[in-house]
Amino acid sequence: MPDPIQIRMGGYGPASTGFSRALKSIGDRLTAEFGDRVDVKYVWNIMELGYRAEDILWLVEHGLLTLGYQSSSYLTDRVPDLGIADLPFLFARTQAARAAMDGALGDLLARKIEERLNYRVLGWFENGFRHISNRVREVRAPADLAGLRIRVLPSKLQARTFELLGAVPIRMDLTQAIAMIAAGTIDAQENPLSNTVTYGVHKFHRFHTLSNHFYISRPIFLHRTAFDAWPADLQRAMRSAVTEAVAFQRALHVQEEEDARKAIEAQGCEIVELGAAEHDAFAAAVEPLLNEARATFGRALFDLTCST
């Protein structure tokens, strides 16, 4: 009997997160279907092994891991068209964002990634809408962000967004950001509520504003050399398992956001829900960026964000 096909899946969160549970669902399905033909193992959180969160990218690209996920913003320097997914207030509703990423927009961005990296992109996990937290003051208007040093994902467009909002954006990896938040050397960060709680940020930030300023997806990518060498039945099974895992993870994300809000409130933090006029003020402040982006990305790509 030939040696089993090695499948190593990794991420950068505890085993209890929706992302890790979704990876486990992929492995469980493959093991149930292929038995001894596959050998599936997991590295739930590479940061516990001394890696940075962004290292998941090269670990998969070079085949040390078979499958991983990462917020698309980490790839924008190498795949510029991915920047369109970093634009603020691009989607008003979760369902519209999901439909775009599962449709023509997600298909195009997956192809753009595969053109530049040794990946096969099989789907998009949901990182979801992101919110602002800080240790200094309540934020209800862009003026309240003035001078706050805020960690953002490694994306030029995200940095530009917060410059327009009056903050001082600092692009950095999650690993470094967690340490600086705990030390108080940066004032603010932006994340889904579930990430804010998973990484313990709510223990250091009293103020949380439900701004919904970015909707971020996480591509699920495999080491292309390995995947393309697999038998056709295993390739089909992996594609199907990833599709099921995406639906599973997104459902978990909804519950994780609700649970995270309760945890933030239990910590004694303050949560600000913006009214329509307050939300519009944030959107108006970043309108120059959207105008620049329409020229940069072109109408055809922009139209894919609103074709659903």
BAFI-3210 file (N, C-alpha, C; in Angstrom, 3 decimals, decimal comma, padded with zeros to 6 digits):
// residues 308
n [1|2|3|4|5|6|7|8|9|10|11|12|13|14|15|16|17|18|19|20|21|22|23|24|25|26|27|28|29|30|31|32|33|34|35|36|37|38|39|40|41|42|43|44|45|46|47|48|49|50|51|52|53|54|55|56|57|58|59|60|61|62|63|64|65|66|67|68|69|70|71|72|73|74|75|76|77|78|79|80|81|82|83|84|85|86|87|88|89|90|91|92|93|94|95|96|97|98|99|100|101|102|103|104|105|106|107|108|109|110|111|112|113|114|115|116|117|118|119|120|121|122|123|124|125|126|127|128|129|130|131|132|133|134|135|136|137|138|139|140|141|142|143|144|145|146|147|148|149|150|151|152|153|154|155|156|157|158|159|160|161|162|163|164|165|166|167|168|169|170|171|172|173|174|175|176|177|178|179|180|181|182|183|184|185|186|187|188|189|190|191|192|193|194|195|196|197|198|199|200|201|202|203|204|205|206|207|208|209|210|211|212|213|214|215|216|217|218|219|220|221|222|223|224|225|226|227|228|229|230|231|232|233|234|235|236|237|238|239|240|241|242|243|244|245|246|247|248|249|250|251|252|253|254|255|256|257|258|259|260|261|262|263|264|265|266|267|268|269|270|271|272|273|274|275|276|277|278|279|280|281|282|283|284|285|286|287|288|289|290|291|292|293|294|295|296|297|298|299|300|301|302|303|304|305|306|307|308]
n.u [000,846|000,586|002,305|000,483|-001,135|000,151|-001,367|-001,277|-002,681|-003,001|-003,287|-003,858|-005,004|-006,691|-007,748|-010,430|-011,655|-013,810|-012,495|-010,491|-012,110|-013,432|-011,329|-010,885|-013,252|-012,889|-010,713|-011,872|-013,841|-012,314|-010,792|-012,799|-013,721|-011,488|-009,861|-007,055|-005,661|-005,022|-003,218|-003,914|-003,070|-002,867|-001,972|-002,937|-002,418|000,006|001,408|001,929|004,095|006,159|006,092|005,115|001,837|001,556|003,316|002,070|001,599|004,021|004,654|002,744|003,053|005,559|005,232|005,547|003,330|000,201|-002,281|-003,758|-005,031|-005,596|-006,077|-007,075|-005,847|-003,168|-001,947|-001,955|000,212|001,598|-000,336|-001,899|-004,572|-006,171|-006,526|-008,931|-010,761|-010,145|-011,241|-012,988|-016,313|-017,425|-019,299|-022,625|-024,078|-023,849|-024,718|-024,550|-021,809|-020,864|-022,033|-020,693|-018,031|-018,312|-018,949|-018,432|-016,518|-014,945|-013,997|-012,415|-010,461|-009,288|-008,054|-006,211|-004,540|-003,506|-002,043|000,252|001,282|002,248|-000,223|-003,399|-006,497|-009,347|-011,631|-013,376|-013,051|-014,894|-013,883|-015,206|-017,178|-015,461|-014,460|-013,771|-011,567|-010,305|-008,079|-008,381|-010,586|-014,160|-015,415|-017,217|-017,270|-015,308|-013,546|-013,004|-011,047|-008,719|-005,274|-004,930|-002,985|-003,227|-003,358|-003,264|-004,091|-001,574|-001,847|-001,909|-004,173|-005,846|-004,363|-004,421|-007,151|-007,494|-005,844|-007,316|-009,426|-008,305|-006,677|-003,545|-002,226|-000,678|000,943|001,088|001,999|-000,195|000,897|002,885|001,249|-000,479|001,256|002,023|-000,388|-001,008|001,069|000,430|001,530|000,479|-002,609|-005,065|-007,029|-008,395|-010,897|-012,951|-015,385|-015,064|-012,363|-011,161|-011,772|-010,766|-007,991|-007,603|-007,778|-009,799|-009,317|-007,656|-008,614|-011,032|-012,998|-015,256|-016,282|-018,888|-018,294|-018,231|-016,471|-014,684|-015,114|-013,727|-012,303|-010,974|-008,837|-008,750|-006,110|-004,109|-001,029|000,037|001,602|001,573|-001,221|-002,027|-000,811|-002,224|-004,494|-007,386|-009,829|-009,333|-008,696|-011,209|-012,722|-011,491|-012,071|-014,867|-015,107|-013,979|-015,813|-018,070|-016,980|-016,645|-019,305|-019,956|-018,076|-018,828|-021,383|-020,706|-019,235|-021,143|-022,367|-020,107|-019,537|-021,735|-021,312|-018,854|-019,457|-020,927|-018,894|-017,192|-018,825|-019,130|-016,616|-016,672|-016,455|-017,196|-019,595|-020,216|-022,838|-023,264|-025,364|-027,343|-026,629|-024,184|-022,683|-022,681|-021,038|-018,490|-018,231|-018,329|-015,958|-014,000|-014,500|-012,838|-010,854|-012,277|-012,963|-010,416|-009,787|-011,603|-010,537|-008,074|-008,566|-010,430|-013,549|-014,699|-013,764|-014,661|-017,412|-017,960|-018,208|-020,704|-022,583|-024,441]
n.v [-001,196|002,231|005,060|007,206|010,266|013,261|015,744|018,836|021,160|024,558|027,419|030,518|030,756|029,811|026,372|026,424|028,378|029,489|029,300|027,362|025,201|024,887|024,061|021,582|020,322|019,991|018,196|016,021|015,203|014,419|012,352|010,549|009,856|008,941|007,465|005,479|006,476|009,094|011,329|013,355|016,263|018,939|022,347|024,434|027,064|028,942|030,955|030,177|028,621|030,290|031,650|034,433|035,763|036,346|034,593|032,307|032,523|032,112|029,624|027,936|028,545|027,520|024,896|023,814|023,746|022,386|023,572|026,699|029,770|033,292|036,749|038,662|041,104|040,889|040,128|042,128|043,721|042,073|041,201|043,413|043,944|042,819|044,780|046,040|044,770|045,802|048,262|050,880|050,699|049,271|047,277|047,049|045,143|041,878|039,674|040,628|041,001|038,372|037,150|038,457|037,607|034,889|034,798|036,354|038,329|037,147|034,939|036,152|037,462|035,273|034,060|036,067|035,915|033,324|033,681|034,899|033,613|030,467|028,974|027,276|028,597|027,952|028,879|031,256|032,206|033,939|036,846|039,090|042,055|044,886|046,625|049,460|049,696|051,191|052,620|055,123|057,044|057,540|056,882|058,471|059,953|060,902|062,897|062,160|060,299|061,604|061,822|059,356|056,469|053,791|050,351|048,774|046,383|044,995|046,862|049,246|050,685|050,406|051,762|054,313|054,830|055,260|057,420|059,398|059,465|060,707|059,467|057,909|055,667|052,457|050,029|046,636|043,282|040,894|039,574|041,293|043,480|042,663|042,531|045,237|046,504|045,456|046,574|049,214|050,930|051,458|053,018|052,137|049,742|047,759|045,415|042,468|041,816|039,277|038,604|040,580|039,689|037,048|037,487|038,850|041,633|043,218|043,357|045,428|047,609|049,951|051,210|050,686|050,839|050,234|050,216|049,047|049,336|048,058|045,118|042,037|039,237|035,903|034,217|030,741|028,778|026,470|024,633|024,760|023,071|020,626|020,106|019,996|017,677|015,681|012,828|012,916|012,439|013,068|015,773|016,774|016,117|017,669|020,254|020,242|019,785|022,124|024,041|023,310|023,788|026,540|027,518|026,477|027,774|030,469|030,520|029,921|032,215|034,267|033,604|033,755|036,487|037,507|036,289|037,403|040,099|040,006|039,185|041,394|043,352|042,199|042,546|045,116|047,101|049,842|050,043|051,490|052,139|053,276|055,848|056,423|058,901|059,380|057,207|057,807|060,028|058,992|057,501|059,573|060,880|059,255|059,234|060,462|058,495|056,366|057,498|057,776|055,080|054,092|055,026|053,746|050,920|050,517|050,488|048,007|046,091|047,316|047,193|044,547|044,409|045,227|043,768|042,036]
n.w [000,000|-000,866|000,646|002,901|001,859|002,926|004,815|006,083|008,103|009,019|011,261|013,064|015,592|018,667|019,226|019,703|018,193|015,471|013,022|013,429|014,108|011,721|010,055|011,248|010,545|007,832|007,786|009,145|007,355|005,119|006,221|006,929|004,413|002,965|004,606|005,400|003,259|003,552|005,711|008,166|009,888|012,368|012,997|015,168|016,098|014,979|016,193|018,760|018,448|018,052|015,666|013,539|012,866|010,159|009,001|008,204|005,531|004,003|004,984|003,887|001,163|000,596|001,206|003,775|005,336|004,304|003,953|004,674|006,123|005,861|006,535|003,753|003,440|004,117|001,816|-000,021|-000,830|-002,557|-004,291|-005,796|-006,701|-004,764|-002,971|-003,349|-001,754|000,669|000,923|002,612|003,945|001,843|001,617|002,723|004,009|005,466|003,911|001,287|001,041|001,373|-000,868|-002,934|-002,504|-002,846|-005,434|-008,607|-007,908|-005,836|-007,275|-009,254|-007,677|-006,451|-008,668|-009,261|-007,033|-007,362|-009,672|-008,811|-006,596|-005,111|-004,754|-004,400|-004,325|-002,583|-001,395|000,772|003,992|006,568|007,977|008,596|009,518|010,787|013,771|015,893|018,600|021,639|024,123|025,170|024,770|024,223|020,980|018,618|016,364|013,476|014,372|016,954|016,733|016,373|016,378|017,644|017,952|015,930|015,353|012,237|009,654|007,409|005,038|002,536|001,775|003,961|005,869|004,724|004,947|007,733|008,103|006,777|008,523|010,646|012,494|013,580|011,714|012,059|010,424|011,052|012,020|013,582|015,838|016,894|017,385|019,462|021,650|021,861|022,357|024,872|026,284|026,098|024,247|021,788|020,915|019,912|018,024|015,323|014,629|014,123|016,707|017,772|017,258|018,810|021,377|021,342|021,240|023,551|023,723|024,755|027,414|027,777|026,411|026,900|025,387|022,739|019,455|017,267|014,258|011,722|009,536|007,722|005,718|005,885|004,277|004,500|002,535|001,746|001,302|-000,507|-000,753|-003,905|-005,565|-004,202|-004,015|-006,733|-007,497|-006,332|-006,443|-008,594|-007,300|-004,631|-004,835|-005,671|-003,431|-001,447|-002,371|-002,141|000,623|001,652|000,735|002,256|004,776|004,774|004,891|007,386|009,081|008,753|009,874|012,509|013,036|013,274|015,717|017,342|017,294|018,712|021,198|021,831|022,146|024,507|026,235|026,153|027,271|029,790|030,770|031,547|029,713|027,423|024,889|021,817|019,710|016,547|015,293|012,300|011,102|012,356|011,442|008,720|008,728|009,144|006,767|004,890|005,418|004,331|001,662|-000,351|-000,685|-001,817|-004,252|-005,387|-005,567|-007,430|-009,768|-009,685|-009,611|-011,595|-013,401|-014,060|-012,173|-009,846|-010,251|-009,713|-006,998|-006,391|-007,708|-006,856]
ca.u [000,000|001,418|002,264|-000,653|-000,880|000,283|-002,118|-000,994|-003,478|-002,575|-003,893|-003,213|-005,943|-006,920|-008,548|-011,848|-012,203|-014,530|-011,547|-009,886|-013,155|-013,688|-010,245|-011,137|-014,340|-012,293|-009,946|-012,768|-014,501|-011,338|-010,440|-013,939|-013,887|-010,295|-009,237|-005,600|-005,033|-004,578|-002,744|-004,257|-002,649|-003,216|-001,250|-004,017|-001,955|001,446|002,043|002,387|005,369|007,153|005,908|004,188|000,607|001,745|004,173|001,240|001,655|005,156|004,627|001,967|003,617|006,727|004,872|005,698|001,943|-000,550|-003,437|-003,843|-005,911|-005,070|-006,836|-006,597|-005,043|-001,756|-001,435|-002,185|001,466|002,004|-001,472|-002,520|-006,020|-006,839|-006,793|-010,333|-011,468|-009,766|-011,844|-013,961|-017,742|-017,663|-020,524|-023,493|-024,672|-023,061|-025,126|-024,002|-020,371|-020,675|-022,392|-019,613|-016,841|-018,619|-019,280|-017,437|-015,419|-014,064|-013,339|-011,361|-009,377|-008,587|-007,175|-005,112|-003,622|-002,841|-001,095|001,459|001,756|002,131|-001,422|-004,727|-007,461|-010,558|-012,799|-013,145|-013,621|-015,379|-013,377|-016,387|-017,092|-014,474|-014,855|-012,646|-011,455|-009,171|-007,913|-008,312|-011,861|-015,281|-015,316|-018,505|-017,079|-013,903|-012,740|-012,616|-009,873|-007,577|-004,035|-004,820|-002,126|-004,057|-002,809|-004,066|-003,512|-000,517|-002,500|-001,806|-005,506|-006,363|-003,640|-004,966|-008,474|-007,421|-005,288|-008,439|-010,267|-007,598|-005,834|-002,168|-002,211|000,590|000,786|001,918|001,478|-000,994|001,737|003,473|000,178|-000,973|002,230|002,012|-001,653|-000,863|002,016|-000,115|002,343|-000,446|-003,843|-006,295|-006,938|-009,691|-011,062|-014,239|-015,437|-014,561|-010,903|-010,818|-011,850|-009,852|-006,619|-007,567|-007,645|-010,822|-008,792|-006,832|-009,350|-012,344|-013,964|-015,476|-017,250|-019,351|-018,166|-018,438|-015,772|-014,180|-015,501|-012,530|-012,379|-009,712|-008,737|-008,290|-005,169|-003,322|000,226|-000,442|002,378|001,058|-002,624|-002,148|-000,284|-003,139|-005,476|-008,537|-010,905|-008,976|-008,872|-012,645|-013,186|-010,999|-012,868|-016,187|-014,972|-013,748|-017,092|-018,875|-016,341|-016,917|-020,651|-019,876|-017,344|-019,597|-022,435|-020,044|-018,805|-022,281|-022,492|-018,901|-019,683|-022,678|-020,655|-017,773|-020,050|-021,244|-017,634|-016,710|-019,669|-018,833|-015,334|-016,909|-016,140|-018,289|-019,827|-020,937|-023,521|-023,406|-026,589|-027,174|-025,890|-022,807|-022,059|-022,484|-019,906|-017,281|-018,190|-018,022|-014,554|-013,121|-014,944|-011,720|-010,175|-013,105|-012,814|-009,096|-009,796|-012,333|-009,585|-006,995|-008,997|-011,239|-014,981|-015,072|-013,526|-015,559|-018,780|-018,107|-018,525|-022,108|-023,344|-025,346]
ca.v [000,000|003,444|005,914|008,140|011,648|014,102|017,001|019,593|022,384|025,451|028,732|031,337|030,982|028,619|025,301|026,693|029,380|028,978|028,971|026,068|024,177|024,659|023,209|020,228|019,739|019,552|016,986|014,919|014,694|013,704|011,102|009,634|009,403|008,320|006,554|005,415|007,123|010,427|011,518|014,750|016,827|020,351|023,294|025,405|028,440|028,975|031,935|029,468|027,987|031,334|032,308|035,541|035,372|036,456|033,509|031,265|032,702|031,401|028,222|027,221|028,764|026,657|023,515|023,308|023,426|022,122|024,464|027,742|030,906|034,559|037,886|039,022|042,329|040,534|039,803|043,229|044,223|041,167|041,065|044,731|043,974|042,456|046,002|046,458|044,188|046,569|049,589|051,076|050,834|048,703|046,486|047,493|043,988|040,653|038,819|041,180|040,724|036,936|036,847|038,947|036,777|033,566|034,965|036,785|039,055|036,181|034,124|036,950|037,693|033,993|033,908|037,028|035,355|032,153|034,139|035,452|032,802|029,021|028,599|027,057|029,236|027,138|029,502|032,456|032,314|035,278|037,596|039,889|043,499|045,252|047,721|050,183|049,737|052,008|052,740|056,538|057,772|057,118|057,324|058,577|060,739|060,886|063,808|061,471|059,480|062,486|061,567|058,017|055,518|052,621|049,252|048,310|045,286|045,468|047,276|050,684|051,275|050,502|052,860|055,555|055,020|055,843|058,759|060,274|059,574|061,525|058,675|057,655|054,217|051,742|048,699|045,651|041,929|040,685|039,172|042,513|044,358|042,198|042,942|046,697|046,858|045,122|047,526|050,568|051,772|051,954|053,403|051,610|048,684|047,506|043,970|041,950|041,651|037,951|038,680|041,416|038,855|035,911|037,897|039,498|043,091|043,875|043,528|046,645|048,687|050,181|051,809|049,894|051,472|049,318|051,073|048,281|050,117|047,120|043,705|041,334|037,797|035,175|033,136|029,415|028,480|025,239|024,561|024,352|021,939|019,408|019,890|019,612|016,318|014,728|012,183|013,776|012,271|013,814|017,194|017,086|016,020|018,842|021,417|020,114|019,937|023,545|024,732|023,040|024,417|027,978|027,726|026,153|028,829|031,710|030,391|030,057|033,611|035,045|033,324|034,255|037,941|037,722|035,906|038,352|041,333|039,752|039,146|042,768|044,018|041,625|043,101|046,488|048,029|050,618|049,770|052,563|051,815|054,524|056,135|056,540|060,123|059,197|056,285|058,536|060,941|058,198|057,191|060,798|061,245|058,420|059,279|060,697|057,224|055,608|058,126|057,380|053,648|053,859|055,260|052,764|049,553|050,471|050,273|046,599|045,443|047,932|046,717|043,213|044,530|045,637|043,085|041,061]
ca.w [000,000|-000,898|001,830|002,879|001,459|004,109|004,754|007,297|008,072|010,089|011,434|014,091|016,678|019,482|018,630|019,959|017,275|014,315|011,962|013,746|014,029|010,299|009,569|011,746|009,763|006,564|008,045|009,500|006,151|004,294|006,897|006,819|003,030|002,381|005,558|005,475|002,108|003,948|007,089|008,430|011,174|012,503|013,839|015,343|016,298|014,736|017,079|019,953|018,102|017,834|014,376|013,437|012,177|008,716|008,521|007,590|004,080|003,402|005,403|002,879|-000,173|000,423|001,432|005,132|005,617|003,079|003,868|005,679|005,837|006,364|006,025|002,420|003,521|004,214|000,485|-000,961|-001,404|-003,639|-005,208|-005,604|-006,914|-003,515|-002,227|-003,447|-000,612|001,856|000,903|003,692|003,674|000,521|001,730|003,809|004,675|005,413|002,803|000,043|001,039|001,132|-002,249|-003,798|-002,349|-003,384|-006,833|-009,585|-007,269|-005,190|-008,309|-009,879|-006,721|-006,291|-009,835|-009,127|-006,041|-007,942|-010,689|-008,187|-005,481|-005,318|-004,015|-004,935|-003,433|-002,714|-000,774|001,589|005,322|006,911|009,132|008,894|009,712|011,793|014,639|016,500|020,063|022,085|025,568|025,527|024,867|023,394|019,589|017,929|015,148|013,062|015,196|018,190|016,447|016,123|017,091|018,229|017,244|015,736|014,566|011,104|008,895|006,503|003,804|002,300|001,728|005,321|006,505|004,153|005,543|009,066|007,961|006,450|009,716|011,616|013,388|013,152|011,480|012,102|009,823|011,747|012,194|014,781|016,967|017,445|017,853|020,761|022,669|022,001|023,007|026,287|026,875|026,003|023,362|020,774|021,590|019,339|017,015|014,685|014,460|014,568|018,159|018,135|017,324|019,955|022,573|021,204|021,530|024,853|023,611|025,581|028,763|027,778|025,752|027,518|024,470|021,529|018,551|016,221|013,079|010,480|008,509|006,698|005,730|005,443|004,087|004,622|001,557|002,158|000,228|-000,401|-001,491|-005,223|-006,073|-003,573|-004,373|-008,139|-007,662|-005,712|-007,321|-008,886|-006,316|-003,426|-005,153|-005,641|-002,048|-000,726|-002,798|-001,534|002,075|001,924|000,543|003,445|005,932|004,701|005,428|008,811|009,770|008,740|010,882|013,806|013,213|013,765|017,144|018,019|017,468|019,808|022,443|022,109|022,678|025,915|026,978|026,243|028,265|031,104|031,187|031,988|028,620|026,856|023,474|021,134|018,463|015,804|014,586|010,850|010,785|012,816|010,498|007,467|008,887|008,901|005,339|004,144|005,629|003,503|000,273|-001,282|-000,969|-002,747|-005,567|-005,893|-005,857|-008,670|-010,851|-009,592|-009,889|-012,802|-013,179|-014,179|-010,893|-008,867|-010,466|-009,123|-005,580|-006,216|-008,749|-006,246]
c.u [000,879|001,294|001,079|-000,215|-000,923|-000,480|-001,949|-001,720|-003,121|-003,311|-003,182|-004,221|-006,133|-007,805|-010,045|-012,459|-012,936|-013,609|-010,922|-010,912|-013,506|-012,588|-010,479|-012,251|-013,844|-011,558|-010,814|-013,431|-013,523|-010,959|-011,558|-014,046|-012,706|-009,532|-007,716|-004,896|-004,516|-004,124|-002,892|-003,786|-002,862|-002,178|-002,220|-003,508|-000,437|002,152|002,550|003,709|006,449|007,069|005,047|002,948|000,800|002,605|003,373|001,347|002,816|005,208|003,832|002,599|004,781|006,477|005,126|004,333|001,235|-001,651|-003,384|-004,867|-005,242|-005,918|-006,225|-005,700|-003,546|-001,121|-001,474|-000,893|001,899|000,913|-002,291|-004,033|-006,809|-007,175|-008,239|-011,145|-011,127|-010,441|-012,908|-015,381|-018,103|-018,978|-021,330|-024,010|-023,787|-023,427|-024,595|-022,514|-020,102|-020,962|-021,298|-018,396|-017,071|-018,879|-018,113|-016,260|-014,437|-013,319|-012,181|-010,185|-008,598|-007,621|-005,980|-004,077|-002,824|-001,837|000,251|002,055|001,498|000,977|-002,496|-005,701|-008,809|-011,783|-012,376|-013,846|-014,037|-014,677|-014,438|-016,136|-016,215|-014,905|-013,617|-012,695|-010,250|-009,183|-008,096|-009,667|-012,920|-015,125|-016,695|-018,403|-015,617|-013,019|-012,258|-011,391|-008,599|-006,392|-003,892|-003,945|-002,872|-003,344|-003,789|-003,357|-002,482|-001,058|-002,406|-003,172|-006,118|-005,655|-004,181|-006,350|-008,382|-006,679|-006,406|-009,367|-009,570|-006,707|-004,417|-002,039|-000,803|000,342|001,691|001,203|000,743|-000,131|002,331|002,394|-000,313|-000,048|002,176|000,714|-001,558|000,052|001,499|000,669|001,626|-001,800|-005,062|-005,994|-008,319|-009,754|-012,534|-014,218|-014,843|-013,042|-010,462|-010,816|-010,868|-008,441|-006,514|-007,474|-008,635|-010,381|-007,995|-007,550|-010,747|-013,411|-014,032|-016,579|-017,599|-019,442|-018,401|-017,678|-015,159|-014,924|-014,327|-012,798|-010,989|-009,663|-008,225|-007,408|-004,373|-002,027|-000,085|000,302|001,861|-000,358|-002,765|-001,636|-001,207|-003,990|-006,717|-009,630|-010,610|-009,085|-010,348|-013,168|-012,726|-011,801|-014,250|-016,131|-014,748|-015,044|-017,999|-018,303|-016,575|-018,293|-020,674|-019,214|-018,144|-020,732|-021,852|-019,658|-019,943|-022,443|-021,294|-018,982|-020,643|-022,036|-019,573|-018,328|-020,387|-019,975|-017,065|-017,509|-019,364|-017,513|-015,485|-016,587|-017,402|-018,381|-020,701|-021,549|-023,814|-024,807|-026,305|-026,348|-024,427|-022,046|-021,748|-021,302|-018,581|-017,140|-017,815|-016,544|-013,618|-013,528|-013,805|-010,974|-010,969|-013,016|-011,475|-009,115|-010,553|-011,420|-008,496|-007,429|-009,813|-012,669|-015,340|-014,901|-014,470|-016,971|-019,016|-018,468|-020,005|-023,012|-024,335|-026,604]
c.v [001,241|004,236|006,870|009,533|012,522|015,413|017,695|020,933|023,261|026,774|029,506|031,754|029,702|027,605|025,553|027,677|028,715|028,579|027,599|024,941|023,866|023,815|021,763|019,558|019,260|018,236|015,795|014,331|013,894|012,366|010,081|009,046|008,586|007,418|006,640|006,045|008,515|010,413|013,001|015,153|018,331|021,093|024,450|026,826|028,498|029,969|031,276|028,758|029,016|032,023|033,551|035,069|035,374|035,319|032,359|031,335|031,916|029,935|027,365|027,364|027,823|025,213|022,968|022,989|023,209|023,142|025,472|028,773|032,158|035,683|038,380|040,247|042,040|040,277|040,991|043,795|043,372|040,995|042,354|044,752|043,551|043,679|046,441|045,924|044,899|047,935|049,724|051,216|050,349|047,928|046,991|046,322|042,754|039,808|039,319|040,885|039,254|036,586|037,295|038,038|035,360|033,607|035,450|037,518|038,080|035,315|034,884|037,147|036,399|033,772|034,844|036,522|034,211|032,538|034,526|034,582|031,329|028,464|028,073|027,640|028,562|027,758|030,644|032,312|033,762|035,798|038,608|041,370|043,816|046,532|048,295|050,036|050,569|052,146|054,161|057,175|057,137|057,698|057,272|059,308|060,664|061,777|063,140|060,582|060,309|062,129|060,191|057,127|054,194|051,570|048,907|047,128|045,823|045,790|048,786|051,359|051,380|051,620|054,203|055,849|055,729|057,170|059,765|060,467|060,329|060,784|058,570|056,145|053,646|050,340|047,718|044,315|041,819|040,389|040,390|043,411|043,948|042,657|044,446|047,187|046,603|046,112|048,963|051,478|052,118|052,112|052,610|050,466|048,537|046,033|043,614|041,774|040,315|037,929|039,478|040,595|037,687|036,277|038,772|041,008|043,802|044,031|044,821|047,839|048,802|050,546|051,032|050,545|050,525|050,089|050,349|048,878|049,261|045,796|042,950|039,839|037,185|034,068|031,854|028,908|027,213|025,386|023,949|023,126|020,632|019,103|019,392|018,197|015,254|014,024|013,064|013,639|013,007|015,311|017,587|017,080|017,221|020,082|021,395|020,328|021,399|024,330|024,537|023,752|025,916|028,279|027,491|027,286|030,127|031,668|030,530|031,513|034,469|034,851|033,860|035,757|038,253|037,397|036,897|039,652|041,158|039,750|040,558|043,542|043,501|042,144|044,527|047,524|048,752|050,335|050,868|052,010|053,120|054,648|056,328|057,769|060,004|058,272|056,998|059,493|060,222|057,909|058,418|061,159|060,457|058,418|059,599|059,415|056,395|056,195|057,769|055,913|053,339|054,056|054,191|051,382|049,431|050,074|048,792|045,862|045,993|047,392|045,343|043,274|044,845|044,943|042,087|041,721]
c.w [000,000|000,393|001,751|002,432|002,703|003,896|006,094|007,211|009,261|010,096|012,519|015,164|017,469|018,770|018,766|018,973|016,115|013,190|012,204|013,643|012,571|009,669|009,997|010,943|008,403|006,766|008,367|008,261|005,288|004,911|006,786|005,421|002,527|003,339|005,552|004,268|002,449|005,401|007,388|009,817|011,154|013,348|014,048|015,369|016,140|015,644|018,361|019,711|017,778|016,485|014,533|012,683|010,662|008,150|007,916|006,069|003,474|003,835|004,417|001,499|-000,453|000,848|002,818|005,740|004,290|002,863|004,991|005,274|006,402|005,792|004,724|002,437|003,567|002,847|-000,473|-001,555|-002,595|-004,692|-005,096|-005,785|-005,681|-002,677|-002,297|-002,269|000,693|001,909|001,984|003,168|002,266|000,502|002,925|004,632|004,498|004,193|001,472|-000,071|000,734|-000,328|-003,205|-003,722|-002,863|-004,885|-007,668|-008,942|-006,622|-006,192|-008,948|-008,932|-006,454|-007,449|-009,741|-008,122|-006,660|-009,030|-010,083|-007,091|-005,765|-004,480|-004,965|-003,911|-003,645|-002,073|000,128|002,938|005,566|008,164|009,561|009,050|010,925|012,516|015,326|018,022|020,442|023,600|026,076|025,748|023,971|021,988|018,959|016,601|014,745|013,918|016,478|017,997|016,324|017,014|017,691|017,346|017,156|014,894|013,453|010,452|007,907|005,115|003,665|002,324|003,119|006,088|006,019|004,730|006,875|009,088|007,679|007,648|010,844|012,583|012,823|012,947|011,499|011,566|010,557|011,823|013,520|015,996|017,663|018,044|019,237|021,878|022,915|022,634|024,508|027,002|026,853|025,093|022,066|021,450|021,156|018,380|016,393|014,326|014,621|016,086|018,581|018,199|018,544|021,243|022,501|021,627|022,779|024,839|024,537|027,031|028,900|027,162|026,342|026,488|023,148|020,700|017,422|014,900|011,761|009,296|007,404|006,842|005,117|005,352|004,244|003,568|002,215|001,033|000,545|-001,179|-002,860|-005,754|-005,506|-004,055|-005,809|-008,407|-007,061|-006,765|-007,470|-007,829|-005,023|-003,663|-005,071|-004,213|-001,226|-001,106|-002,141|-000,022|002,455|001,771|001,751|004,672|005,951|005,294|006,941|009,583|009,828|009,752|012,287|014,079|013,762|015,266|017,918|018,250|018,619|021,155|022,830|022,667|024,161|026,766|027,167|027,290|029,668|031,667|031,714|030,946|028,159|025,355|022,890|019,856|017,732|015,218|013,109|010,484|011,209|011,866|009,184|007,550|008,677|007,409|004,516|004,258|004,732|002,036|-000,700|-001,644|-001,967|-004,154|-006,197|-006,336|-007,144|-009,872|-010,873|-010,075|-011,170|-012,518|-013,187|-012,856|-009,837|-009,012|-009,857|-007,646|-005,354|-007,236|-008,190|-005,742]
res [m|p|d|p|i|q|i|r|m|g|g|y|g|p|a|s|t|g|f|s|r|a|l|k|s|i|g|d|r|l|t|a|e|f|g|d|r|v|d|v|k|y|v|w|n|i|m|e|l|g|y|r|a|e|d|i|l|w|l|v|e|h|g|l|l|t|l|g|y|q|s|s|s|y|l|t|d|r|v|p|d|l|g|i|a|d|l|p|f|l|f|a|r|t|q|a|a|r|a|a|m|d|g|a|l|g|d|l|l|a|r|k|i|e|e|r|l|n|y|r|v|l|g|w|f|e|n|g|f|r|h|i|s|n|r|v|r|e|v|r|a|p|a|d|l|a|g|l|r|i|r|v|l|p|s|k|l|q|a|r|t|f|e|l|l|g|a|v|p|i|r|m|d|l|t|q|a|i|a|m|i|a|a|g|t|i|d|a|q|e|n|p|l|s|n|t|v|t|y|g|v|h|k|f|h|r|f|h|t|l|s|n|h|f|y|i|s|r|p|i|f|l|h|r|t|a|f|d|a|w|p|a|d|l|q|r|a|m|r|s|a|v|t|e|a|v|a|f|q|r|a|l|h|v|q|e|e|e|d|a|r|k|a|i|e|a|q|g|c|e|i|v|e|l|g|a|a|e|h|d|a|f|a|a|a|v|e|p|l|l|n|e|a|r|a|t|f|g|r|a|l|f|d|l|t|c|s|t]
***
